[in-house]
């Protein structure tokens, strides 16, 4: 049995402390745990969450990074935590329950900025979903396990998913450069382990992503508007991490209303895009039928 030693380091006043395990563990892993439920198969991490000041635990190879709540300073407890980890390992405790060599599909995830400074787009080299879906809170993600876990990150306000990417909207108090790598690694690990992305309640609807009211039969003009949006507009906004859905058409004033999702929702340049891009395309392709375009949520 190996004789493990824990080397703990922490900057004065920092909320994060690092615990380096030597000799190195016999496996390579990068995993983030935000609560005790996520640590169900990781008994060492689960034990750490029983400490009332532990907020988040990251295990990367042979280093445990622990973030604390602001109820004490690391200087008060760092030695005790290091001793606890050391004793646990030297007594034969497992990092993971019957550590499995998970057969992982090679997955690449890269982060891409969008015109909306609050939104970052994370693109995978594999299909994530056949649907285009937007989630504004945890309640809407009850049957979307991947999205629900993303909402566990305190700074995440909205999540939008499309065929091979996820657009995440952050709050105004967080800078993206603080969390890009962490989110990228989380998504990469989740996809590699082939965990469930969407539950059974998400049934593909032929109108999904095209019309906010699929129960309303579209007339000829509305069908043509939807076709133009799908063929000429959606690919462009998708490249920026967003989506556009036809909402309604008012024949009296020739007004088209659309729903903006993902990076397009709340984007500072969305109004410019609507007026100088989408509106011009529809006016040109449907002369005399469209005079203005507006977003119902922008």
N, C-alpha and C positions, 0 to 999 in steps of 0.2 A: 504493500500500500504506500502511495506517495505521501510525503510529509509536506503539506501545503503551507505556504506563508502568504499572508495578505499585507500588501503595502498600500496604505491609505494616504491620499493626498487631497488637499482642499485649500483654495485661496481664502484668505480672511474675509468673512462676510458673504462668501458665495453661497448660493442655494444648492449647488451641485458638488458632490464629492466623488472621487474615483477610487475604486478598490481593485488593485492589480493582483491577480492570482498567479503565484509561481510555485512550482513549474507550470507551464502552460497546460490548459485542459486538452483532452484528447479529441476535441471536435472544433469545427469552425461554425460560428453562428452569429447572427446579428438580429436581435429581437428586442422590441420595445413593449413594456408592460405598463399600462396606465391604471390598473386596478387589480384587486385580488382575483376577480373572476377570470381575467386573462391569464393569470398565473396558475390555473388549475392543474396543468401538467408540468409545472416547474416548481417543485417543492421548496427549493432554496429561495426563490423570488417570493413565493407565497408566504414563507416565514418572515421575510423582510417587511411585507405589507402589514403584518400584525403590529409592527412598530407604528405608533400613532402619528409620527412626523414624516413618514415616507409617502411621497406624492407620486413618484414615477421611478421605474427601474429600467435601465437599458443594459442588456448583456451583449457585448460584442467581443467575440472570441474569448479571451481570458481576462476581460475587464468588466467589472460591474460599475455602472455610473448611476448614482442614486440622487434624485432631486428631493429636497425636503420642503415641507410646509413652513411658513414663517412663525412657528411656535417656539423655536429654539435656534441656537447656533450650532453649526457642525462641531465646533471646538468642544462642546459639552458632551457629545456622544460618539464622535468618530472612532475613538479607540474601542469602545464597547461594541460598535457595529463590526469593526474589523475582526475583533476577537470572536464574535458570534459566527461570522462567515468562516473564519479559520477553523473553529471547533467543529462546525457542521461538516466541512469537507474532510477534516482529519478523522472524523468518526464514521466516515463512509457514506455520508449523505449524497444523494443524487442531485445533479443539476436539473435533469428532466426525468420524469417517470419512464423507466425503460426506454431510454433515449433511442429514438427511431431514426434510422437513416432515411429521411424522407426523400422519395424519388422526386426530384425537382425538374420541371421543364425549364430549359434555359430562357430566362426572361430579362429583357432590358427595359428599363424605365428611365426616361430623361425628362427634365423639367424645362418648360418653355414659357417665357414671359408672354403676356398678352397686352393689348392696348389698354386694358383696365388694370391699373396698378394694384388693385386689391385682389386680383385673380391670377393664380398660377396654373398652368396647364401641365399635367403629367401624362406623357405619352408612352404607351407600351408597345412592344413588338408582337403583341398577340391580341386577338379579339377579346374584349371585355364583356360586351353585351350586344344584342341585336336590336336594342331599343335606345331611344333618346329620352333620358329621364332627369328631372330636376328635383332636388330635395332641399327644402328650406329649413328643416329642423329635424331633431331626432325622432319625433313622433311619426313623421312621414317615412322614416327609414326602418320601421319596425321589422319589415320583411326584406330588408336589404342589408345583410350582415356586414359587407365591406363598408358601405356608407355609414352604417351605425357606428362602426369602430372609428371611422374618420372623425365623427362628431365627438368622440372622446377627447380629441385634441381641443383644448379650451379655446383656441383662437379661430377654429373653423366655424363659419357662419352659414355657408351654403355649399352644396356639392352638386355638380352636374356631370353626368356620365354619358358618353357616346361610344361609338363602336370600339375604338381602341385608345380612348383617353379619358381622363378625369380632370375637370376644372374645379378648383377649390377657391372659394371666396373667404378671405380672412377678415378679422375685425380691424378697426382703425388703430389699435394700440400695439399691434405686432408688426415687425418687419419681416419680410419674406426670407431674407438671407439668414435669419436665425433658425429657420425650420425646414428649408428646402431639402437638405440632405436627409433629415429624419423622416419626412413624409415620403420622399422617393424610396428610401430603404424599406419603409413599412409597406408601401404598395407592392414593391418588387417581391418582398418576402411572401406577402399574402397571395400573390398570383402564382409564385413558384410552388407553393404548397397546395395549389388548386383548391382553395377553400371556396365555399359557396359565396357567390357575388349577389345574386338576386334569388329570393324565395319564390315559392309556387304561386303567390298571389299576383305576381306580375305576369300578366298574359298579354302577349303581343296583339295589338289591335291594328288593323290595316290603316286606320287613320292616325295612329299615334305619331306624334312629331310633325303632323301636317295641319291639324285643325284642332283648336281648343274645344270645339263642340262637335264631336263626331256624330252626335244624334241629329244634328241639323243637316239635312241634305243640301249639298252645294248646287247653286244654279250654274249656268254655263260660264258666266263671268268669274264667279268665285273659283270654279274649277281651274280656269285659266290662270288666275292669280296664284293659286296654290302650285300649279305646274311651274310657273316662272320662278317663284320663290325657291322651290325644290331644286330646279335645274340651274339657275343662275346666281342665286343669292346664298343659299344654304352652304354650298362648298366653301365660299369665301369666309363666312362667319365661323364655320366649323374650324377652319385653319387658325382662327384667332381664339379658339376654345369656347365658342358660343353656339347658339342656335336661335332660329327664328321660326315662329309658328303663326300661321294665319289665324286671326281671331274673328274678324267680321268685315263685311263690305256694306257701305251705305250708299245706295244708288242716288239718293237725292243730292248729296254734295260730293259724290264720287270719292268718298273717304275710305281708305283701307286701314284697318287696325290690326296690329301684329303683337305677339308676345315675344319678348326677348328673354333668353335664358343664358346661364353660364356667364362667361366673361362679358357678354353683351349687356347683361342686366346691370344697370347702374354705372355703366362705363361713361367716363366724361365725354368721349367722342361719339357716343351712340347717336345723339341727335344729328350730328354732322353726317354720319353714315346713313341715317334714315333719309335725310333731305337731299343729300348730294349723291347718294348711291342708289338705295332701294327705290326711292320715290322717282328718280330719273329713269331707272330701268323700266318700272311699271308704266310710267307716262309714255315712254318711247314704244313699248311693246303693246300697250293697250291705249292707243290715242283716243282721247275723248271719253274714256271710261274711268280713268284714275286721275285725280287732281292733287291728292295729298295722302301721305302715309304717316301714321303716328303709332307710338307704342303704348299699349294699355298699362304697362308697368314701368314706363320710363319718361 
